[in-house]
Amino acid sequence: MNIINNKLLGNSDFMTGAFPADYGNGISGVFDLRLRNGNPEKNEFTAQVVY
């Protein structure tokens, strides 16, 4: 079971070295996750069974 569901992930970036100012005092690396936009017109559900 994963913490990050790949169906909800829109974009991800991993940066090392010098960071943009919006990441503050990151020392070794920044993993930036962006989620997909939702659908306001239709309800959608997903389920996962772990045995």
mmCIF entry with sequence, helices, sheets and N, C-alpha, C, O atoms, coordinates in Angstrom:
data_MODEL
# 
_entry.id   MODEL 
# 
_entity.id                         1 
_entity.type                       polymer 
_entity.pdbx_number_of_molecules   1 
# 
_entity_poly.entity_id                      1 
_entity_poly.type                           'polypeptide(L)' 
_entity_poly.nstd_linkage                   no 
_entity_poly.nstd_monomer                   no 
_entity_poly.pdbx_seq_one_letter_code       MNIINNKLLGNSDFMTGAFPADYGNGISGVFDLRLRNGNPEKNEFTAQVVY 
_entity_poly.pdbx_seq_one_letter_code_can   MNIINNKLLGNSDFMTGAFPADYGNGISGVFDLRLRNGNPEKNEFTAQVVY 
_entity_poly.pdbx_strand_id                 A 
# 
loop_
_entity_poly_seq.entity_id 
_entity_poly_seq.num 
_entity_poly_seq.mon_id 
_entity_poly_seq.hetero 
1 1  MET n 
1 2  ASN n 
1 3  ILE n 
1 4  ILE n 
1 5  ASN n 
1 6  ASN n 
1 7  LYS n 
1 8  LEU n 
1 9  LEU n 
1 10 GLY n 
1 11 ASN n 
1 12 SER n 
1 13 ASP n 
1 14 PHE n 
1 15 MET n 
1 16 THR n 
1 17 GLY n 
1 18 ALA n 
1 19 PHE n 
1 20 PRO n 
1 21 ALA n 
1 22 ASP n 
1 23 TYR n 
1 24 GLY n 
1 25 ASN n 
1 26 GLY n 
1 27 ILE n 
1 28 SER n 
1 29 GLY n 
1 30 VAL n 
1 31 PHE n 
1 32 ASP n 
1 33 LEU n 
1 34 ARG n 
1 35 LEU n 
1 36 ARG n 
1 37 ASN n 
1 38 GLY n 
1 39 ASN n 
1 40 PRO n 
1 41 GLU n 
1 42 LYS n 
1 43 ASN n 
1 44 GLU n 
1 45 PHE n 
1 46 THR n 
1 47 ALA n 
1 48 GLN n 
1 49 VAL n 
1 50 VAL n 
1 51 TYR n 
# 
_struct_asym.id          A 
_struct_asym.entity_id   1 
# 
_struct_conf.conf_type_id            HELX_P 
_struct_conf.id                      HELX_P1 
_struct_conf.pdbx_PDB_helix_id       AA1 
_struct_conf.beg_label_comp_id       ALA 
_struct_conf.beg_label_asym_id       A 
_struct_conf.beg_label_seq_id        21 
_struct_conf.pdbx_beg_PDB_ins_code   ? 
_struct_conf.end_label_comp_id       TYR 
_struct_conf.end_label_asym_id       A 
_struct_conf.end_label_seq_id        23 
_struct_conf.pdbx_end_PDB_ins_code   ? 
_struct_conf.beg_auth_comp_id        ALA 
_struct_conf.beg_auth_asym_id        A 
_struct_conf.beg_auth_seq_id         21 
_struct_conf.end_auth_comp_id        TYR 
_struct_conf.end_auth_asym_id        A 
_struct_conf.end_auth_seq_id         23 
_struct_conf.pdbx_PDB_helix_class    5 
_struct_conf.details                 ? 
_struct_conf.pdbx_PDB_helix_length   3 
# 
_struct_conf_type.id          HELX_P 
_struct_conf_type.criteria    ? 
_struct_conf_type.reference   ? 
# 
_struct_sheet.id               AA1 
_struct_sheet.type             ? 
_struct_sheet.number_strands   2 
_struct_sheet.details          ? 
# 
_struct_sheet_order.sheet_id     AA1 
_struct_sheet_order.range_id_1   1 
_struct_sheet_order.range_id_2   2 
_struct_sheet_order.offset       ? 
_struct_sheet_order.sense        anti-parallel 
# 
loop_
_struct_sheet_range.sheet_id 
_struct_sheet_range.id 
_struct_sheet_range.beg_label_comp_id 
_struct_sheet_range.beg_label_asym_id 
_struct_sheet_range.beg_label_seq_id 
_struct_sheet_range.pdbx_beg_PDB_ins_code 
_struct_sheet_range.end_label_comp_id 
_struct_sheet_range.end_label_asym_id 
_struct_sheet_range.end_label_seq_id 
_struct_sheet_range.pdbx_end_PDB_ins_code 
_struct_sheet_range.beg_auth_comp_id 
_struct_sheet_range.beg_auth_asym_id 
_struct_sheet_range.beg_auth_seq_id 
_struct_sheet_range.end_auth_comp_id 
_struct_sheet_range.end_auth_asym_id 
_struct_sheet_range.end_auth_seq_id 
AA1 1 LEU A 9  ? THR A 16 ? LEU A 9  THR A 16 
AA1 2 GLY A 29 ? LEU A 35 ? GLY A 29 LEU A 35 
# 
loop_
_atom_site.group_PDB 
_atom_site.id 
_atom_site.type_symbol 
_atom_site.label_atom_id 
_atom_site.label_alt_id 
_atom_site.label_comp_id 
_atom_site.label_asym_id 
_atom_site.label_entity_id 
_atom_site.label_seq_id 
_atom_site.pdbx_PDB_ins_code 
_atom_site.Cartn_x 
_atom_site.Cartn_y 
_atom_site.Cartn_z 
_atom_site.occupancy 
_atom_site.B_iso_or_equiv 
_atom_site.pdbx_formal_charge 
_atom_site.auth_seq_id 
_atom_site.auth_comp_id 
_atom_site.auth_asym_id 
_atom_site.auth_atom_id 
_atom_site.pdbx_PDB_model_num 
ATOM 1   N N  . MET A 1 1  ? 0.852   -1.164  0.000   1.00 0.00 ? 1  MET A N  1 
ATOM 2   C CA . MET A 1 1  ? 0.000   0.000   0.000   1.00 0.00 ? 1  MET A CA 1 
ATOM 3   C C  . MET A 1 1  ? 0.904   1.235   0.000   1.00 0.00 ? 1  MET A C  1 
ATOM 4   O O  . MET A 1 1  ? 1.824   1.336   0.811   1.00 0.00 ? 1  MET A O  1 
ATOM 5   N N  . ASN A 1 2  ? 0.642   2.155   -0.895  1.00 0.00 ? 2  ASN A N  1 
ATOM 6   C CA . ASN A 1 2  ? 1.446   3.360   -1.019  1.00 0.00 ? 2  ASN A CA 1 
ATOM 7   C C  . ASN A 1 2  ? 0.755   4.545   -0.366  1.00 0.00 ? 2  ASN A C  1 
ATOM 8   O O  . ASN A 1 2  ? -0.472  4.584   -0.269  1.00 0.00 ? 2  ASN A O  1 
ATOM 9   N N  . ILE A 1 3  ? 1.540   5.501   0.078   1.00 0.00 ? 3  ILE A N  1 
ATOM 10  C CA . ILE A 1 3  ? 0.991   6.731   0.630   1.00 0.00 ? 3  ILE A CA 1 
ATOM 11  C C  . ILE A 1 3  ? 0.533   7.648   -0.496  1.00 0.00 ? 3  ILE A C  1 
ATOM 12  O O  . ILE A 1 3  ? -0.487  8.325   -0.369  1.00 0.00 ? 3  ILE A O  1 
ATOM 13  N N  . ILE A 1 4  ? 1.278   7.675   -1.595  1.00 0.00 ? 4  ILE A N  1 
ATOM 14  C CA . ILE A 1 4  ? 0.961   8.531   -2.736  1.00 0.00 ? 4  ILE A CA 1 
ATOM 15  C C  . ILE A 1 4  ? 0.257   7.692   -3.794  1.00 0.00 ? 4  ILE A C  1 
ATOM 16  O O  . ILE A 1 4  ? 0.836   6.745   -4.327  1.00 0.00 ? 4  ILE A O  1 
ATOM 17  N N  . ASN A 1 5  ? -0.976  8.033   -4.095  1.00 0.00 ? 5  ASN A N  1 
ATOM 18  C CA . ASN A 1 5  ? -1.748  7.310   -5.097  1.00 0.00 ? 5  ASN A CA 1 
ATOM 19  C C  . ASN A 1 5  ? -1.416  7.887   -6.470  1.00 0.00 ? 5  ASN A C  1 
ATOM 20  O O  . ASN A 1 5  ? -1.577  9.089   -6.679  1.00 0.00 ? 5  ASN A O  1 
ATOM 21  N N  . ASN A 1 6  ? -0.958  7.062   -7.409  1.00 0.00 ? 6  ASN A N  1 
ATOM 22  C CA . ASN A 1 6  ? -0.561  7.549   -8.725  1.00 0.00 ? 6  ASN A CA 1 
ATOM 23  C C  . ASN A 1 6  ? -1.739  8.036   -9.560  1.00 0.00 ? 6  ASN A C  1 
ATOM 24  O O  . ASN A 1 6  ? -1.528  8.736   -10.550 1.00 0.00 ? 6  ASN A O  1 
ATOM 25  N N  . LYS A 1 7  ? -2.968  7.690   -9.196  1.00 0.00 ? 7  LYS A N  1 
ATOM 26  C CA . LYS A 1 7  ? -4.147  8.175   -9.920  1.00 0.00 ? 7  LYS A CA 1 
ATOM 27  C C  . LYS A 1 7  ? -4.460  9.626   -9.580  1.00 0.00 ? 7  LYS A C  1 
ATOM 28  O O  . LYS A 1 7  ? -5.145  10.303  -10.346 1.00 0.00 ? 7  LYS A O  1 
ATOM 29  N N  . LEU A 1 8  ? -3.970  10.111  -8.451  1.00 0.00 ? 8  LEU A N  1 
ATOM 30  C CA . LEU A 1 8  ? -4.222  11.479  -8.038  1.00 0.00 ? 8  LEU A CA 1 
ATOM 31  C C  . LEU A 1 8  ? -3.062  12.417  -8.343  1.00 0.00 ? 8  LEU A C  1 
ATOM 32  O O  . LEU A 1 8  ? -3.201  13.635  -8.234  1.00 0.00 ? 8  LEU A O  1 
ATOM 33  N N  . LEU A 1 9  ? -1.920  11.856  -8.726  1.00 0.00 ? 9  LEU A N  1 
ATOM 34  C CA . LEU A 1 9  ? -0.717  12.649  -8.942  1.00 0.00 ? 9  LEU A CA 1 
ATOM 35  C C  . LEU A 1 9  ? -0.724  13.262  -10.336 1.00 0.00 ? 9  LEU A C  1 
ATOM 36  O O  . LEU A 1 9  ? -0.887  12.560  -11.333 1.00 0.00 ? 9  LEU A O  1 
ATOM 37  N N  . GLY A 1 10 ? -0.544  14.587  -10.393 1.00 0.00 ? 10 GLY A N  1 
ATOM 38  C CA . GLY A 1 10 ? -0.500  15.272  -11.670 1.00 0.00 ? 10 GLY A CA 1 
ATOM 39  C C  . GLY A 1 10 ? 0.918   15.462  -12.161 1.00 0.00 ? 10 GLY A C  1 
ATOM 40  O O  . GLY A 1 10 ? 1.216   15.167  -13.318 1.00 0.00 ? 10 GLY A O  1 
ATOM 41  N N  . ASN A 1 11 ? 1.798   15.951  -11.300 1.00 0.00 ? 11 ASN A N  1 
ATOM 42  C CA . ASN A 1 11 ? 3.169   16.251  -11.691 1.00 0.00 ? 11 ASN A CA 1 
ATOM 43  C C  . ASN A 1 11 ? 4.055   16.140  -10.458 1.00 0.00 ? 11 ASN A C  1 
ATOM 44  O O  . ASN A 1 11 ? 3.619   16.434  -9.345  1.00 0.00 ? 11 ASN A O  1 
ATOM 45  N N  . SER A 1 12 ? 5.287   15.719  -10.657 1.00 0.00 ? 12 SER A N  1 
ATOM 46  C CA . SER A 1 12 ? 6.237   15.669  -9.554  1.00 0.00 ? 12 SER A CA 1 
ATOM 47  C C  . SER A 1 12 ? 7.601   16.105  -10.053 1.00 0.00 ? 12 SER A C  1 
ATOM 48  O O  . SER A 1 12 ? 7.991   15.798  -11.180 1.00 0.00 ? 12 SER A O  1 
ATOM 49  N N  . ASP A 1 13 ? 8.319   16.823  -9.208  1.00 0.00 ? 13 ASP A N  1 
ATOM 50  C CA . ASP A 1 13 ? 9.660   17.295  -9.522  1.00 0.00 ? 13 ASP A CA 1 
ATOM 51  C C  . ASP A 1 13 ? 10.566  17.018  -8.331  1.00 0.00 ? 13 ASP A C  1 
ATOM 52  O O  . ASP A 1 13 ? 10.170  17.220  -7.183  1.00 0.00 ? 13 ASP A O  1 
ATOM 53  N N  . PHE A 1 14 ? 11.768  16.561  -8.603  1.00 0.00 ? 14 PHE A N  1 
ATOM 54  C CA . PHE A 1 14 ? 12.777  16.381  -7.571  1.00 0.00 ? 14 PHE A CA 1 
ATOM 55  C C  . PHE A 1 14 ? 13.937  17.298  -7.897  1.00 0.00 ? 14 PHE A C  1 
ATOM 56  O O  . PHE A 1 14 ? 14.513  17.217  -8.982  1.00 0.00 ? 14 PHE A O  1 
ATOM 57  N N  . MET A 1 15 ? 14.284  18.175  -6.959  1.00 0.00 ? 15 MET A N  1 
ATOM 58  C CA . MET A 1 15 ? 15.342  19.147  -7.197  1.00 0.00 ? 15 MET A CA 1 
ATOM 59  C C  . MET A 1 15 ? 16.445  18.979  -6.160  1.00 0.00 ? 15 MET A C  1 
ATOM 60  O O  . MET A 1 15 ? 16.177  18.780  -4.976  1.00 0.00 ? 15 MET A O  1 
ATOM 61  N N  . THR A 1 16 ? 17.671  19.059  -6.617  1.00 0.00 ? 16 THR A N  1 
ATOM 62  C CA . THR A 1 16 ? 18.822  19.042  -5.722  1.00 0.00 ? 16 THR A CA 1 
ATOM 63  C C  . THR A 1 16 ? 19.666  20.277  -6.014  1.00 0.00 ? 16 THR A C  1 
ATOM 64  O O  . THR A 1 16 ? 19.571  20.865  -7.091  1.00 0.00 ? 16 THR A O  1 
ATOM 65  N N  . GLY A 1 17 ? 20.472  20.653  -5.070  1.00 0.00 ? 17 GLY A N  1 
ATOM 66  C CA . GLY A 1 17 ? 21.334  21.823  -5.261  1.00 0.00 ? 17 GLY A CA 1 
ATOM 67  C C  . GLY A 1 17 ? 20.654  23.104  -4.824  1.00 0.00 ? 17 GLY A C  1 
ATOM 68  O O  . GLY A 1 17 ? 20.059  23.153  -3.748  1.00 0.00 ? 17 GLY A O  1 
ATOM 69  N N  . ALA A 1 18 ? 20.734  24.143  -5.645  1.00 0.00 ? 18 ALA A N  1 
ATOM 70  C CA . ALA A 1 18 ? 20.137  25.441  -5.323  1.00 0.00 ? 18 ALA A CA 1 
ATOM 71  C C  . ALA A 1 18 ? 18.631  25.390  -5.607  1.00 0.00 ? 18 ALA A C  1 
ATOM 72  O O  . ALA A 1 18 ? 18.202  24.912  -6.657  1.00 0.00 ? 18 ALA A O  1 
ATOM 73  N N  . PHE A 1 19 ? 17.844  25.890  -4.658  1.00 0.00 ? 19 PHE A N  1 
ATOM 74  C CA . PHE A 1 19 ? 16.388  25.829  -4.772  1.00 0.00 ? 19 PHE A CA 1 
ATOM 75  C C  . PHE A 1 19 ? 15.810  27.213  -4.991  1.00 0.00 ? 19 PHE A C  1 
ATOM 76  O O  . PHE A 1 19 ? 16.426  28.212  -4.620  1.00 0.00 ? 19 PHE A O  1 
ATOM 77  N N  . PRO A 1 20 ? 14.617  27.280  -5.599  1.00 0.00 ? 20 PRO A N  1 
ATOM 78  C CA . PRO A 1 20 ? 13.914  28.558  -5.666  1.00 0.00 ? 20 PRO A CA 1 
ATOM 79  C C  . PRO A 1 20 ? 13.542  29.047  -4.261  1.00 0.00 ? 20 PRO A C  1 
ATOM 80  O O  . PRO A 1 20 ? 13.516  28.257  -3.318  1.00 0.00 ? 20 PRO A O  1 
ATOM 81  N N  . ALA A 1 21 ? 13.258  30.331  -4.122  1.00 0.00 ? 21 ALA A N  1 
ATOM 82  C CA . ALA A 1 21 ? 13.001  30.927  -2.805  1.00 0.00 ? 21 ALA A CA 1 
ATOM 83  C C  . ALA A 1 21 ? 11.772  30.352  -2.123  1.00 0.00 ? 21 ALA A C  1 
ATOM 84  O O  . ALA A 1 21 ? 11.715  30.357  -0.894  1.00 0.00 ? 21 ALA A O  1 
ATOM 85  N N  . ASP A 1 22 ? 10.777  29.854  -2.864  1.00 0.00 ? 22 ASP A N  1 
ATOM 86  C CA . ASP A 1 22 ? 9.546   29.367  -2.226  1.00 0.00 ? 22 ASP A CA 1 
ATOM 87  C C  . ASP A 1 22 ? 9.751   28.074  -1.437  1.00 0.00 ? 22 ASP A C  1 
ATOM 88  O O  . ASP A 1 22 ? 8.825   27.649  -0.747  1.00 0.00 ? 22 ASP A O  1 
ATOM 89  N N  . TYR A 1 23 ? 10.915  27.430  -1.503  1.00 0.00 ? 23 TYR A N  1 
ATOM 90  C CA . TYR A 1 23 ? 11.164  26.208  -0.743  1.00 0.00 ? 23 TYR A CA 1 
ATOM 91  C C  . TYR A 1 23 ? 11.939  26.444  0.543   1.00 0.00 ? 23 TYR A C  1 
ATOM 92  O O  . TYR A 1 23 ? 12.260  25.488  1.249   1.00 0.00 ? 23 TYR A O  1 
ATOM 93  N N  . GLY A 1 24 ? 12.244  27.683  0.860   1.00 0.00 ? 24 GLY A N  1 
ATOM 94  C CA . GLY A 1 24 ? 12.870  28.005  2.140   1.00 0.00 ? 24 GLY A CA 1 
ATOM 95  C C  . GLY A 1 24 ? 14.279  27.466  2.268   1.00 0.00 ? 24 GLY A C  1 
ATOM 96  O O  . GLY A 1 24 ? 15.098  27.626  1.364   1.00 0.00 ? 24 GLY A O  1 
ATOM 97  N N  . ASN A 1 25 ? 14.561  26.824  3.394   1.00 0.00 ? 25 ASN A N  1 
ATOM 98  C CA . ASN A 1 25 ? 15.917  26.382  3.714   1.00 0.00 ? 25 ASN A CA 1 
ATOM 99  C C  . ASN A 1 25 ? 16.123  24.901  3.424   1.00 0.00 ? 25 ASN A C  1 
ATOM 100 O O  . ASN A 1 25 ? 16.650  24.182  4.272   1.00 0.00 ? 25 ASN A O  1 
ATOM 101 N N  . GLY A 1 26 ? 15.721  24.427  2.248   1.00 0.00 ? 26 GLY A N  1 
ATOM 102 C CA . GLY A 1 26 ? 15.980  23.036  1.893   1.00 0.00 ? 26 GLY A CA 1 
ATOM 103 C C  . GLY A 1 26 ? 17.467  22.803  1.737   1.00 0.00 ? 26 GLY A C  1 
ATOM 104 O O  . GLY A 1 26 ? 18.133  23.558  1.029   1.00 0.00 ? 26 GLY A O  1 
ATOM 105 N N  . ILE A 1 27 ? 18.008  21.776  2.380   1.00 0.00 ? 27 ILE A N  1 
ATOM 106 C CA . ILE A 1 27 ? 19.454  21.577  2.361   1.00 0.00 ? 27 ILE A CA 1 
ATOM 107 C C  . ILE A 1 27 ? 19.865  20.578  1.275   1.00 0.00 ? 27 ILE A C  1 
ATOM 108 O O  . ILE A 1 27 ? 20.740  20.881  0.464   1.00 0.00 ? 27 ILE A O  1 
ATOM 109 N N  . SER A 1 28 ? 19.246  19.395  1.249   1.00 0.00 ? 28 SER A N  1 
ATOM 110 C CA . SER A 1 28 ? 19.754  18.375  0.347   1.00 0.00 ? 28 SER A CA 1 
ATOM 111 C C  . SER A 1 28 ? 18.856  18.110  -0.854  1.00 0.00 ? 28 SER A C  1 
ATOM 112 O O  . SER A 1 28 ? 19.366  17.816  -1.935  1.00 0.00 ? 28 SER A O  1 
ATOM 113 N N  . GLY A 1 29 ? 17.542  18.202  -0.706  1.00 0.00 ? 29 GLY A N  1 
ATOM 114 C CA . GLY A 1 29 ? 16.662  17.925  -1.830  1.00 0.00 ? 29 GLY A CA 1 
ATOM 115 C C  . GLY A 1 29 ? 15.228  18.325  -1.544  1.00 0.00 ? 29 GLY A C  1 
ATOM 116 O O  . GLY A 1 29 ? 14.803  18.391  -0.391  1.00 0.00 ? 29 GLY A O  1 
ATOM 117 N N  . VAL A 1 30 ? 14.488  18.591  -2.611  1.00 0.00 ? 30 VAL A N  1 
ATOM 118 C CA . VAL A 1 30 ? 13.077  18.952  -2.502  1.00 0.00 ? 30 VAL A CA 1 
ATOM 119 C C  . VAL A 1 30 ? 12.299  18.081  -3.467  1.00 0.00 ? 30 VAL A C  1 
ATOM 120 O O  . VAL A 1 30 ? 12.655  17.981  -4.641  1.00 0.00 ? 30 VAL A O  1 
ATOM 121 N N  . PHE A 1 31 ? 11.239  17.447  -2.983  1.00 0.00 ? 31 PHE A N  1 
ATOM 122 C CA . PHE A 1 31 ? 10.354  16.630  -3.817  1.00 0.00 ? 31 PHE A CA 1 
ATOM 123 C C  . PHE A 1 31 ? 9.024   17.354  -3.875  1.00 0.00 ? 31 PHE A C  1 
ATOM 124 O O  . PHE A 1 31 ? 8.283   17.376  -2.892  1.00 0.00 ? 31 PHE A O  1 
ATOM 125 N N  . ASP A 1 32 ? 8.713   17.949  -5.021  1.00 0.00 ? 32 ASP A N  1 
ATOM 126 C CA . ASP A 1 32 ? 7.522   18.769  -5.204  1.00 0.00 ? 32 ASP A CA 1 
ATOM 127 C C  . ASP A 1 32 ? 6.433   17.927  -5.863  1.00 0.00 ? 32 ASP A C  1 
ATOM 128 O O  . ASP A 1 32 ? 6.612   17.450  -6.983  1.00 0.00 ? 32 ASP A O  1 
ATOM 129 N N  . LEU A 1 33 ? 5.299   17.739  -5.171  1.00 0.00 ? 33 LEU A N  1 
ATOM 130 C CA . LEU A 1 33 ? 4.184   16.948  -5.694  1.00 0.00 ? 33 LEU A CA 1 
ATOM 131 C C  . LEU A 1 33 ? 3.005   17.862  -6.001  1.00 0.00 ? 33 LEU A C  1 
ATOM 132 O O  . LEU A 1 33 ? 2.620   18.690  -5.175  1.00 0.00 ? 33 LEU A O  1 
ATOM 133 N N  . ARG A 1 34 ? 2.444   17.711  -7.173  1.00 0.00 ? 34 ARG A N  1 
ATOM 134 C CA . ARG A 1 34 ? 1.243   18.460  -7.546  1.00 0.00 ? 34 ARG A CA 1 
ATOM 135 C C  . ARG A 1 34 ? 0.135   17.451  -7.831  1.00 0.00 ? 34 ARG A C  1 
ATOM 136 O O  . ARG A 1 34 ? 0.328   16.496  -8.584  1.00 0.00 ? 34 ARG A O  1 
ATOM 137 N N  . LEU A 1 35 ? -1.023  17.675  -7.220  1.00 0.00 ? 35 LEU A N  1 
ATOM 138 C CA . LEU A 1 35 ? -2.157  16.784  -7.431  1.00 0.00 ? 35 LEU A CA 1 
ATOM 139 C C  . LEU A 1 35 ? -2.990  17.256  -8.610  1.00 0.00 ? 35 LEU A C  1 
ATOM 140 O O  . LEU A 1 35 ? -2.970  18.434  -8.965  1.00 0.00 ? 35 LEU A O  1 
ATOM 141 N N  . ARG A 1 36 ? -3.727  16.324  -9.217  1.00 0.00 ? 36 ARG A N  1 
ATOM 142 C CA . ARG A 1 36 ? -4.607  16.660  -10.331 1.00 0.00 ? 36 ARG A CA 1 
ATOM 143 C C  . ARG A 1 36 ? -5.777  17.496  -9.839  1.00 0.00 ? 36 ARG A C  1 
ATOM 144 O O  . ARG A 1 36 ? -6.143  17.449  -8.665  1.00 0.00 ? 36 ARG A O  1 
ATOM 145 N N  . ASN A 1 37 ? -6.354  18.258  -10.751 1.00 0.00 ? 37 ASN A N  1 
ATOM 146 C CA . ASN A 1 37 ? -7.572  19.004  -10.433 1.00 0.00 ? 37 ASN A CA 1 
ATOM 147 C C  . ASN A 1 37 ? -8.741  18.039  -10.353 1.00 0.00 ? 37 ASN A C  1 
ATOM 148 O O  . ASN A 1 37 ? -8.802  17.063  -11.100 1.00 0.00 ? 37 ASN A O  1 
ATOM 149 N N  . GLY A 1 38 ? -9.656  18.309  -9.457  1.00 0.00 ? 38 GLY A N  1 
ATOM 150 C CA . GLY A 1 38 ? -10.829 17.458  -9.303  1.00 0.00 ? 38 GLY A CA 1 
ATOM 151 C C  . GLY A 1 38 ? -11.887 17.761  -10.350 1.00 0.00 ? 38 GLY A C  1 
ATOM 152 O O  . GLY A 1 38 ? -11.752 18.713  -11.119 1.00 0.00 ? 38 GLY A O  1 
ATOM 153 N N  . ASN A 1 39 ? -12.933 16.961  -10.380 1.00 0.00 ? 39 ASN A N  1 
ATOM 154 C CA . ASN A 1 39 ? -14.046 17.140  -11.294 1.00 0.00 ? 39 ASN A CA 1 
ATOM 155 C C  . ASN A 1 39 ? -15.237 17.647  -10.488 1.00 0.00 ? 39 ASN A C  1 
ATOM 156 O O  . ASN A 1 39 ? -15.852 16.861  -9.769  1.00 0.00 ? 39 ASN A O  1 
ATOM 157 N N  . PRO A 1 40 ? -15.588 18.939  -10.581 1.00 0.00 ? 40 PRO A N  1 
ATOM 158 C CA . PRO A 1 40 ? -16.686 19.469  -9.771  1.00 0.00 ? 40 PRO A CA 1 
ATOM 159 C C  . PRO A 1 40 ? -18.072 19.052  -10.252 1.00 0.00 ? 40 PRO A C  1 
ATOM 160 O O  . PRO A 1 40 ? -19.055 19.272  -9.545  1.00 0.00 ? 40 PRO A O  1 
ATOM 161 N N  . GLU A 1 41 ? -18.172 18.456  -11.439 1.00 0.00 ? 41 GLU A N  1 
ATOM 162 C CA . GLU A 1 41 ? -19.483 18.122  -12.001 1.00 0.00 ? 41 GLU A CA 1 
ATOM 163 C C  . GLU A 1 41 ? -19.898 16.673  -11.753 1.00 0.00 ? 41 GLU A C  1 
ATOM 164 O O  . GLU A 1 41 ? -21.080 16.351  -11.867 1.00 0.00 ? 41 GLU A O  1 
ATOM 165 N N  . LYS A 1 42 ? -18.970 15.807  -11.422 1.00 0.00 ? 42 LYS A N  1 
ATOM 166 C CA . LYS A 1 42 ? -19.281 14.383  -11.267 1.00 0.00 ? 42 LYS A CA 1 
ATOM 167 C C  . LYS A 1 42 ? -18.503 13.817  -10.091 1.00 0.00 ? 42 LYS A C  1 
ATOM 168 O O  . LYS A 1 42 ? -17.300 14.054  -9.979  1.00 0.00 ? 42 LYS A O  1 
ATOM 169 N N  . ASN A 1 43 ? -19.160 13.079  -9.218  1.00 0.00 ? 43 ASN A N  1 
ATOM 170 C CA . ASN A 1 43 ? -18.477 12.403  -8.116  1.00 0.00 ? 43 ASN A CA 1 
ATOM 171 C C  . ASN A 1 43 ? -17.843 11.112  -8.614  1.00 0.00 ? 43 ASN A C  1 
ATOM 172 O O  . ASN A 1 43 ? -18.486 10.307  -9.287  1.00 0.00 ? 43 ASN A O  1 
ATOM 173 N N  . GLU A 1 44 ? -16.586 10.933  -8.277  1.00 0.00 ? 44 GLU A N  1 
ATOM 174 C CA . GLU A 1 44 ? -15.875 9.718   -8.650  1.00 0.00 ? 44 GLU A CA 1 
ATOM 175 C C  . GLU A 1 44 ? -15.232 9.130   -7.404  1.00 0.00 ? 44 GLU A C  1 
ATOM 176 O O  . GLU A 1 44 ? -14.759 9.867   -6.539  1.00 0.00 ? 44 GLU A O  1 
ATOM 177 N N  . PHE A 1 45 ? -15.215 7.810   -7.309  1.00 0.00 ? 45 PHE A N  1 
ATOM 178 C CA . PHE A 1 45 ? -14.670 7.129   -6.143  1.00 0.00 ? 45 PHE A CA 1 
ATOM 179 C C  . PHE A 1 45 ? -13.698 6.059   -6.596  1.00 0.00 ? 45 PHE A C  1 
ATOM 180 O O  . PHE A 1 45 ? -13.786 5.550   -7.714  1.00 0.00 ? 45 PHE A O  1 
ATOM 181 N N  . THR A 1 46 ? -12.776 5.727   -5.717  1.00 0.00 ? 46 THR A N  1 
ATOM 182 C CA . THR A 1 46 ? -11.856 4.632   -5.963  1.00 0.00 ? 46 THR A CA 1 
ATOM 183 C C  . THR A 1 46 ? -11.672 3.854   -4.659  1.00 0.00 ? 46 THR A C  1 
ATOM 184 O O  . THR A 1 46 ? -11.778 4.422   -3.572  1.00 0.00 ? 46 THR A O  1 
ATOM 185 N N  . ALA A 1 47 ? -11.402 2.576   -4.773  1.00 0.00 ? 47 ALA A N  1 
ATOM 186 C CA . ALA A 1 47 ? -11.216 1.740   -3.591  1.00 0.00 ? 47 ALA A CA 1 
ATOM 187 C C  . ALA A 1 47 ? -10.022 0.816   -3.810  1.00 0.00 ? 47 ALA A C  1 
ATOM 188 O O  . ALA A 1 47 ? -9.672  0.484   -4.943  1.00 0.00 ? 47 ALA A O  1 
ATOM 189 N N  . GLN A 1 48 ? -9.413  0.413   -2.714  1.00 0.00 ? 48 GLN A N  1 
ATOM 190 C CA . GLN A 1 48 ? -8.277  -0.499  -2.786  1.00 0.00 ? 48 GLN A CA 1 
ATOM 191 C C  . GLN A 1 48 ? -8.429  -1.544  -1.699  1.00 0.00 ? 48 GLN A C  1 
ATOM 192 O O  . GLN A 1 48 ? -8.715  -1.224  -0.546  1.00 0.00 ? 48 GLN A O  1 
ATOM 193 N N  . VAL A 1 49 ? -8.239  -2.777  -2.073  1.00 0.00 ? 49 VAL A N  1 
ATOM 194 C CA . VAL A 1 49 ? -8.346  -3.891  -1.123  1.00 0.00 ? 49 VAL A CA 1 
ATOM 195 C C  . VAL A 1 49 ? -6.947  -4.458  -0.902  1.00 0.00 ? 49 VAL A C  1 
ATOM 196 O O  . VAL A 1 49 ? -6.253  -4.819  -1.852  1.00 0.00 ? 49 VAL A O  1 
ATOM 197 N N  . VAL A 1 50 ? -6.547  -4.531  0.356   1.00 0.00 ? 50 VAL A N  1 
ATOM 198 C CA . VAL A 1 50 ? -5.243  -5.078  0.711   1.00 0.00 ? 50 VAL A CA 1 
ATOM 199 C C  . VAL A 1 50 ? -5.489  -6.334  1.538   1.00 0.00 ? 50 VAL A C  1 
ATOM 200 O O  . VAL A 1 50 ? -6.216  -6.299  2.531   1.00 0.00 ? 50 VAL A O  1 
ATOM 201 N N  . TYR A 1 51 ? -4.893  -7.418  1.135   1.00 0.00 ? 51 TYR A N  1 
ATOM 202 C CA . TYR A 1 51 ? -5.076  -8.664  1.883   1.00 0.00 ? 51 TYR A CA 1 
ATOM 203 C C  . TYR A 1 51 ? -3.786  -9.179  2.407   1.00 0.00 ? 51 TYR A C  1 
ATOM 204 O O  . TYR A 1 51 ? -3.757  -10.221 3.062   1.00 0.00 ? 51 TYR A O  1 
# 
